[in-house]
Amino acid sequence: MKKITVAILAIILVAMGAIFVFAQKADGDKPGKRMGKRGHHRGGMMLKGLDLTEEQKAQFKQIRQASKVKTQTLRESLKANRRKMNEATANGAFDEATVTALATEKAGLSVQMTVERARVKSQTFALLTAEQKVKAAEMKTKMKERFKGKMKNRTEAGAAPSGSEL
């Protein structure tokens, strides 16, 4: 009887594990899922409510693809910089010269990435009609208000830590 119970429990555990694996795989298959707030899809959410024409959609896609190609080496360099910083500071290690050099390198890469994002934003905005620009501004205002409300709720929900707790 005990062997049967153990076998059934083992089968249930394997089945549950498989469910989690497939669920994660399904989430990973969604395009843009990994991009989150940092990638080019951030602006894509704003564009959804603007009733874009097929021509505008094609132009936006072209702009995003060109930017993705331009920023590929920047993204790879930023990733390598993070890896180097993690290695340089592993286990509490600290060499000020190395950390300063890596931080300076990261700053330059971040500047280049910010400039490219601003370029994409400008090119995208230039393709909108006057009505779409007005609607985009309204949507941006609403989004900022929602964000402020969420932040207010978050600070009210938990007491802000004082400096003495560090």
C-alpha positions as CSV (number, residue, x, y, z in Angstrom):
1,M,0.0,0.0,0.0
2,K,2.8,2.4,0.9
3,K,4.6,1.7,-2.5
4,I,1.4,2.6,-4.4
5,T,1.0,5.8,-2.4
6,V,4.6,6.8,-3.0
7,A,4.3,6.0,-6.7
8,I,1.1,8.1,-7.0
9,L,2.7,11.0,-5.2
10,A,5.8,10.8,-7.5
11,I,3.6,10.8,-10.6
12,I,1.7,13.9,-9.2
13,L,4.9,15.7,-8.5
14,V,6.3,15.0,-12.0
15,A,3.1,16.1,-13.6
16,M,3.0,19.4,-11.6
17,G,6.7,20.0,-12.5
18,A,5.8,19.5,-16.2
19,I,2.9,22.0,-15.9
20,F,5.3,24.7,-14.6
21,V,7.9,24.0,-17.3
22,F,5.3,24.3,-20.1
23,A,3.8,27.4,-18.5
24,Q,7.2,29.1,-18.4
25,K,7.9,28.1,-22.0
26,A,4.6,29.5,-23.1
27,D,5.4,32.9,-21.5
28,G,8.8,32.9,-23.1
29,D,7.3,32.4,-26.6
30,K,5.5,35.7,-26.5
31,P,7.2,38.3,-28.7
32,G,8.6,41.2,-26.7
33,K,8.0,39.5,-23.4
34,R,11.7,39.8,-22.4
35,M,11.9,43.4,-23.5
36,G,9.8,44.7,-20.7
37,K,10.3,48.4,-19.7
38,R,13.7,48.7,-21.2
39,G,13.2,47.7,-24.7
40,H,11.7,49.3,-27.8
41,H,8.3,47.8,-26.9
42,R,7.8,50.4,-24.2
43,G,6.6,52.9,-26.9
44,G,4.7,50.2,-28.7
45,M,2.1,50.0,-25.9
46,M,1.4,53.7,-26.3
47,L,0.9,53.4,-30.0
48,K,-1.7,50.7,-29.6
49,G,-4.5,53.1,-28.7
50,L,-3.8,55.6,-31.6
51,D,-5.7,53.8,-34.4
52,L,-2.6,53.6,-36.7
53,T,-2.9,53.0,-40.4
54,E,-1.3,50.0,-41.9
55,E,1.3,52.3,-43.5
56,Q,2.2,53.9,-40.1
57,K,2.5,50.4,-38.6
58,A,4.9,49.3,-41.3
59,Q,6.9,52.5,-40.9
60,F,7.1,52.1,-37.1
61,K,8.2,48.5,-37.6
62,Q,10.9,49.6,-40.0
63,I,12.2,52.2,-37.5
64,R,12.2,49.7,-34.6
65,Q,14.1,47.1,-36.7
66,A,16.7,49.7,-37.8
67,S,17.2,50.8,-34.2
68,K,17.5,47.2,-33.1
69,V,20.3,46.6,-35.6
70,K,22.0,49.9,-34.5
71,T,21.8,49.1,-30.8
72,Q,22.8,45.4,-31.0
73,T,26.5,46.1,-30.3
74,L,25.6,48.6,-27.6
75,R,23.4,46.0,-25.9
76,E,26.1,43.4,-26.1
77,S,28.7,45.9,-24.7
78,L,26.3,46.8,-21.8
79,K,25.9,43.1,-21.0
80,A,29.6,42.5,-21.1
81,N,30.1,45.6,-18.8
82,R,27.6,44.2,-16.3
83,R,29.4,40.8,-16.4
84,K,32.8,42.5,-15.8
85,M,31.4,44.6,-12.9
86,N,29.9,41.5,-11.3
87,E,33.2,39.7,-11.6
88,A,35.2,42.7,-10.3
89,T,33.0,43.0,-7.2
90,A,32.3,39.3,-6.6
91,N,32.5,38.2,-2.9
92,G,32.9,41.7,-1.7
93,A,36.0,42.5,-3.7
94,F,36.6,46.1,-4.5
95,D,39.2,47.8,-6.7
96,E,38.3,51.4,-7.0
97,A,40.2,51.9,-10.3
98,T,38.5,48.9,-12.0
99,V,35.1,49.9,-10.7
100,T,35.6,53.5,-11.8
101,A,36.8,52.4,-15.3
102,L,33.8,50.1,-15.7
103,A,31.3,52.8,-14.5
104,T,32.8,55.3,-16.9
105,E,32.5,52.8,-19.7
106,K,28.9,52.1,-18.8
107,A,28.1,55.8,-18.7
108,G,29.3,56.3,-22.2
109,L,27.3,53.3,-23.5
110,S,24.2,54.5,-21.6
111,V,24.5,57.9,-23.3
112,Q,24.7,56.3,-26.7
113,M,21.6,54.1,-25.9
114,T,19.7,57.2,-24.6
115,V,20.5,59.1,-27.8
116,E,19.2,56.2,-30.0
117,R,16.0,55.9,-28.0
118,A,15.4,59.6,-28.3
119,R,16.0,59.3,-32.1
120,V,13.5,56.5,-32.4
121,K,11.0,58.4,-30.3
122,S,11.4,61.5,-32.5
123,Q,11.1,59.5,-35.7
124,T,8.0,57.7,-34.4
125,F,6.3,60.9,-33.2
126,A,7.0,62.6,-36.6
127,L,4.9,59.9,-38.3
128,L,1.7,60.6,-36.2
129,T,-1.1,62.8,-37.4
130,A,-2.1,65.9,-35.4
131,E,-5.0,64.1,-33.9
132,Q,-2.8,61.1,-33.0
133,K,-0.3,63.4,-31.3
134,V,-3.1,65.0,-29.2
135,K,-4.4,61.6,-28.2
136,A,-0.8,60.4,-27.4
137,A,-0.4,63.4,-25.1
138,E,-3.6,62.6,-23.4
139,M,-2.7,59.0,-22.9
140,K,0.7,60.0,-21.5
141,T,-0.9,62.3,-19.0
142,K,-3.3,59.5,-17.9
143,M,-0.5,57.1,-17.6
144,K,1.5,59.5,-15.4
145,E,-1.5,60.0,-13.1
146,R,-2.0,56.3,-12.8
147,F,1.7,55.9,-11.9
148,K,1.5,58.6,-9.3
149,G,-1.6,56.9,-7.8
150,K,0.2,53.6,-7.6
151,M,3.2,55.1,-6.0
152,K,1.1,56.9,-3.5
153,N,-0.8,53.7,-2.6
154,R,2.6,51.9,-2.3
155,T,4.0,54.4,0.1
156,E,0.7,54.5,2.1
157,A,0.6,50.7,2.3
158,G,4.0,50.3,4.0
159,A,5.8,52.8,6.2
160,A,8.8,54.3,4.6
161,P,12.0,53.0,6.2
162,S,13.9,55.4,8.3
163,G,17.7,56.0,7.9
164,S,18.4,54.4,11.2
165,E,17.2,51.0,10.0
166,L,20.1,50.5,7.7
